[in-house]
């Protein structure tokens, strides 16, 4: 990723660096499930991280509504397409709000500004001579809006949507001359190693280029018996802009193209597009070529994640193998779900989401590591010093080691986040949680409290452990923001604000003076929560429920 300077280097800058991040927009063919959650939560971590650094951060997500597939689903349900997409949009927003996804913008591709942006981009490709008319014959999957050759089908089914049998289409459409940009795309990808990450996805795209590109269809014919759903091709209202040409344009619509040139110039190019591996061709080849055709800058980076399976099985809406994130949050709490996704499911490769893994993560790490640390440390400050945190004293060997560990972990976690190693970044931060527990065990404050002559040492241990916990709340803020905020409240610290890493993320910068007790952060799971599959909800003890407010 370009510009990997740490937050320390940014302290001296008078100007806020902009950071524009997007996720793929989802088809409103149904509410989001747990398979969609890793992308949105991971992008949220990066957006929160850049806000904490003080960057002018803009985070856009939304819904891809112009697909003929959407119109067909609405027709099958016996409802107007606009009513259908409005219903799904409401459900989708509720899912992402429940998971604490802090998006700044929600784009709908049926909105008028997006229609203008799509048609403007199309006109630029026409003016460049990159749009031409031709006849297409081939297999079309309505779920992924992609054409496939017979060889690309798997037992007659779509290679991505394995329950869908593509339909054979023969019609005259407009095409985009993707092949005109083969060499330019290859040169850009080879000269910018961080343009596509991780490296195996970059190699995959280069492999596509070496096999040779094909021009792609940019329109669909309006059929006599079909609904006029979508954005008309400029100058030909008998053709609708193909959903991928329309959908990809959302990334520039979201920052003001073409209506707000100053805003667009400020935020574009995007610093990061976050996508799944199934749409890599569209984002890493189609989209850059479309931008080149329009003489617009390319995004700085495209971060590609793998798929999630559910209890070892492929997630499929049509097969009914899905899981509602809202139900999970109601059972385990928002930060437990976020933590498990980020810590135990790799962003850069395929991973599995399981009940056993979630329960173990909740119990062993959130409850036993973090929850126990907060509870016993604040209890000791209350018991031994009536809630007053002593000033930091002269550091001994253990205190110096603790300070150095936290400083090194901050640098490591920032480097990992800049390189999309989100699970390793969180693992590094968690090592501080464990180190603080170890520090308490090494010093045994409960023993020091029995000896009045050890009062000064006890003061320093309590003050140092509390200061370490304060810094942990900042380091954990991108991942589990609700829990981080609650701990900060108990430490008498203010709310998380933009730029707080520069102002407070240093030993002794904002020491805790007074603590207050609070509910258990991660209440013990009852037995039924530890048995059965993910579709059989369990319960937590009512005290200390970790739900998003």
N, C-alpha and C positions, 0 to 999 in steps of 0.2 A: 504494500500500500504506500502511496506517496505521502510524504510529510509525516514521518513516524517520530517526530520529536515528542518528548514526554511532557507531562503537565508542568514540570519544573521549568523547562525552557520557555513555556508559554507565559510564565509569570511576568516576563519583561516586555511582552508585546502589548502595544497600545490598541491594536485592532483585533477584533474577534475573528478567528478563522471560521469560515462557513463550512458546514458539513451537511450534505443532503443525502439521505438514505431512503431507499424504497424497498418494498417487497413486491412479489408478484401479486396481481389482483386476481381474485378468485371468481370462478363462475358461480352465479347464484342458482345452482341446480339443487342445492340443499344447504343446511347449516354447516358451518365448519366443524370438523371432527379433530381428534387428537393428532391425526396425521398432518394437519395444517399448522399445528401449534408450534412446532420447533422453529419454523421459519420466522413466524411473527415474534415469538419470544426472544429468539437470538438477535433479530434485528433491533428489538427493543433494548436489549442489553447494550448494543453498540451505540444506539441513540442516547441512552441515559449516560453512558460513559462520556460521550462527547459533550453533553450538557454539563456534567460534573467538571470537565476540563475548562468549561467556559466558552465552548464553541457555539457559534450561531447555528443551531441544529434544526433541521427540518426533516420530518419523518412522515412519509406518505404511504398509505395502503388504500385498499378500496375494492370495488367489485367490477367485474368484466361482464357487462350486461347485454352486449349486442350480438351474441352468438345465436345462430338459428337453433342451436340445441336448447337454449333457454326458452325460445318461443314454442318449441315442440313440447317441452315439459309443461309449460303453462297450459297449452292446449289440452294435453292429456289430463291435466288436473281440472279442466273446465273453468279456468279463470283467465282474466285479461293478463297479458305478459307484464304490464306495468304494476298491476296489483301483486303479481307473483314476486317480482324482483324487489318491490318495496318490503314485502313480508320477510324475504330472506335477508335483505340488508339489515333490517331491524334485529333479526336473530344473530347475524354475524357480528354486528357491533356489540351486542350483549356478550358474546363469547369473548371478544378481544378486550372489552372493558373488564370483564370478570377476571381475565388473566393479567390485568394491569399493563396492557400494551399501550404505551404512551404516544400514540400517533398524533401528529399535528394536523394532518389532512386526510380526509376520506374522499376519494374520487369515485364518481359514478360515470361510466362511459356513455350513459344516455343523456347526460347533462349537456346543455347548449354550448358551454365553453369548450367541452371536449369535441363536440361535433365540428366546431370551427377549427380547432387545432388539427384534427385528423384530415379535414379537407384541405387545410393549408399545406400540411406535409405532403399530401397526395399531389397537390398542384405543383409543388416544387419538384417532385420526382417526374411529373409530366413535362415540366419546362426543361428539365435536364435531359429528357429523351430516354429516361429509364423505365417508362411505362409503355407497354405495347399490347395489342390485342391478339389473342390466339385461342385455339380450341384446346380444351383439356379433357382427357379421359383418364380415369384412375379410381382407386379405392379411397373413399373419404370417411374418416371417423368423425362423427358429430361431437363426440365428447372432448377430443383434444383439438378439433378443427385442423386436422393435418391430413394431407394426402399420402398414401403409401403405394408402393409397387407390390405386385403379387408376392415377390420374394421377401418383402419386409413383413408380411403378415405372418402370424404364428398360428398354424392350424386354422387359417381362415379368419382369425380374430386380430383386433388391433394389438400391436406389441406393447402398448402402454395400458390401455383399458381392456384387460383380458377377457371380460365378459361381453364385449361389444363386437359385433360383426359389421365391419365397414360396408358402406353402400357404394355401388358403382355409379360414378357420375360422368356424364358426357355433356359438356356445355361450352359455350364461348365466353371467355373471361378476359380481364386485363391481367397482365403479368408484369412483375418487377424484374428487371435485368440484374439479378444477383451476381451472375457470372461476370459482369463488368467490374466487380470489386474484389474478385478472388485474390489477386496479387496484393492489393492495398490492405486487405484484411490480414493476409498472412504476414506481411511485413510489420503491421502494427502489433500483432500478437507476439511475434518473435522478438520485436524490439522492446516490448513492454511486458516483462515476465509476470508482473503483478496484475495485469489487466484481467486475467481469468485465474481465480484461485478456487480450490487447491491445484497443485501442479498437475495432478492426474486428469483434471477436467480440461486444463489448458491443452494437454497432450491429446485429449479426445477431440477437441475442436480442430487442432492442427491436422489430425487424422482425417477429419471430414473434408478439410480443404484439399488435402493430397489426393483423396478419392475423387474430387471434382464436385463442384456445386451445380445446382440446377436452379434456373429461374423459378420463382414461385408465384402462384396465383394471388392477385390482390383484390379480387372481387367475386361476388356470387350473383348469379342471374336471379332476378325476381320472377318467380314462377307464378303462373296464372292462378294456381290454387293455393298459393302460399301467402303468408303475411308479409307486409313490407316492414320488416324489422331490421333496424340497423341504420347506418349512415350512408346516404346516397353517394355514389361516385360523382365528383364534380363534372357537370356537363353530360351525364348519362344517368337519368333517374331510373333506368331499367336494371341497373347494376348497383349492388350494395358493397361497400368497402369490406373486404375480407377481414374477419374478426382479428387476426393477428396484426395486420397493418394498423387497424384501429386501436387494438388493445395496447400495443407497445407504445403508442403515442401518449398514453396516459402519463408517462414519466415527465414529459415536457409540459403537458397540460397542467399538471399539478403545481408547476412553478411559473405559470403565467403566459406560456406560449399560446398564441401570438399576441394576445390582447394587452399584456403588461410587459413590455420589453425591458424595462429597468429591473423589475423583479426577476424576470427570466435570466437576464445577464448576471444578476447577483448569484443565483443558486445553481445555474447550469454551467458546467456539466455536473451530473450526479457524482457524488463521491463513492457510492456503493449501491449497486442493484443486488438484492438478495433473492435467489431463485432456487428452485428444485432442479435436480439433474434431468428430469423428463422434458424440460423446456429450454435446454441449453442451446439447441440449434437456433431457436428463434431469437434469443437474447444475445448470443455471442456471434451470430452471423447475420441474420436478417436485420436486427435492430441497428447494429453499427453501419451496415450498408445503407439503410434508409437515412440515417443521419448524414453519412458522407454525401449521399445524393442531394440532401437539402442544405449542404454546406454548414452543418452544425457540428460542434465539438462532440467527441465520443465520451461516454461515461468513463470515469477514472478506473473503476473496478467492478467486476461481476463476481460475486461470491456464491458458489454453488454448493448446496447441501444434498445429502443423500435422503433415502426414504426411511420411514419408520414402519416397522411391522408391529402388530398387536398380539402379544402372547405367542410370538413366533409365526403368525399368519399374516398374509398380505392384507392391508386395509382396503376395503372395497365397499362403497356406499351401496352399489347395486346388489352385492352379496350380503349386505346387512352386517358386515364385520367392521363396525365403527364404534367410537366411544365419544360421548359428549364431554368436552372439557368442563362445562359448568357443573355437571354431576360430580366430577372428580374434585373440583374446588370446594363444593359443598361438603364433601366427605373429608378431604385431607387439608384443605386450606390452600389459598392461592400460591403462597411461597413454597409450599411443599411440592406442588406440581411443577412450578417453574424450576425449582432446584433440581428435581429429578431429571427433567428434560435437559437442562444445561450441563449437569454434572455426569450423568450416566448414559446419555444418548449422544453419541458423537455427532457434531455438526457436519464434519467433512466426509463421513462415510455412513453407510446404512446402520441402523440400530434398532433395538427392540424395546417396546414399552410393555412392562409387565407389572401385575399387582405385587408379586413377591418383591420385585426390585424397588417399587415405590414404597412399600411398607418398610423394607429394610433401610432404605435411604432416610425415611422419616424418623425411624426409631434410632438407628445407630449414629446418624450424623446431626440431623436437625434437633432432635430431642436430647440425645445423650451428649453430643459434643457442644453445640451452641446453646441450647436451652439450659443445660446443666451449668455451663460456664456462667451465664448471666445470672441464674438463680442463686448459685452459691456465692458468687463474688459480691453481688449486691446485698445478699443476706449478711455476709460477714462485715461489710461496711456499715450496715445498719446496726448489727449487734455490737461491734467493737468500737465504732466511732459515731453512733447515733445518726448515721446517714451523711455525715460530713466527710468529704474526701480530703485527706491530708495533702498538703503541697508535695510536689515531687522533690525527693531528696537527692543527695549525691549518689549517682549510680554505682553499683558494684558490678562484679563480673557478669552476673546473671542479667542484670538490668541492661548493661551494654550489649550483651548478646541478643536480648529481646528487641532492643531498638534497631540493631543491625538487621535482624531477621525481617522485621516489618519493612524497613527501608528497601531491602533487596526484593521482597515479595511485591512491593508496589511497582518497582521497575519491571520485574518479571511479568506481572499481571498486565501491565500496560503494553508490553511488547507482545504478549500472547494475544491480547484483544486486537491490536493493530494488524495482526496476522491471522485473525479469525480462528485461533485456537482457543475457543471460548471455554471448552471443558478443562483445558490445562490452566487457563487463567483462574477459573473458579477453584480448581484443585490447589493452586498456589496460595490463594487467599485462605482456603480452608486449613492449610498448614499452619497459619497464624492462630486460628481458633484452637487447634490442637496444642500449639506451642504455649498458648496462654494457660490452658489446662495443666500442662506439664510444669509451667512456671509456678503455679499455685501449689502443685504437689511437691515440688522441690523445696519450697519455702515454708509450707505448712503453717499458714497464719493461725490456725486453731491452737497450735502448740506455742507460737510466739505470744499469743494473747494471755497465756498462763503465767508469763514471766514479765513483771513490770519493767525490768531492766532492758527488755527487748522492744519497748514501745516505739522507739525511733525506727527500728528495723521493720516492725509491723506496719508503721505508717508508710514507709517507702514501698513495701510489698503491695499494700492495698492501693496506693496511689499509682504505682507502675502498672499493675494488672488492670486497673480502671482506665488508665490512659491507653493501654493496649486495646482494650475493648472499644474505646471511643474510635480509635483508628480503624478497627475491624468494621464498625458500622459504616464507615465511608467506603472501605474497600468492597463491602458486600452490597452496597447500594444499587449498583446496576442489575444485580441478579435477583435479590429478594428485597425489594424496596420497602414493602410494608413492614416486614420484620425489622429491617434496619431503622426505619422511622420510629418504631415502637421502642426499640432499645435506646435510641437517642432521647426519646421523651423521658425514659427512666433515668438517663444520665444528665438530664437538665440541659440538653443541647437543643439548638434551634432546628427547624426543618431543613431538609436537604434543598439546597439552592444551586442554581447554575454557577459554575466556577468555584465551588466549595473545595475542590481538591487543591486548588492553588492557595486558598486562604486558610485551610484548616488541616490538610493532610500532611502533618509534620509533628514529630514528637514534641509535646509541650506547647503546641501552638494555641490550643483552646482547651486547657485542662478542665476536668470536671470538678465541681466544687460541692454539689449537693445531689444526692440520688434519691429517687422515690421508688417504692416497690410497685410492681405491676403483676398482672395475671401471668400464669405459665405460658410461655411462648408456643410450645408444641406439646399439647396435652397428650397423655398416654392414650394409645389406641386401645379400644376394647377388643376382645378376642375375635368377635365376628368380623372386624375390619381386617384381620390377618388371614382369613380363610376365604376360599372360593375364588371366583375370577373377578376381573375388573367390572363386570356388569352386575355384581352383587354388592351393593354398597354396605359398608360397615358404619361404625359410629366412633366419635371421639367423646371424651369426657366434656361436658358442657363448659367447664371453666377453661379459659385460655384459648378459645377458638381463634384460629389464625385466618380469619376471613378478611378480604379486602373491604375497606370502608367506602 
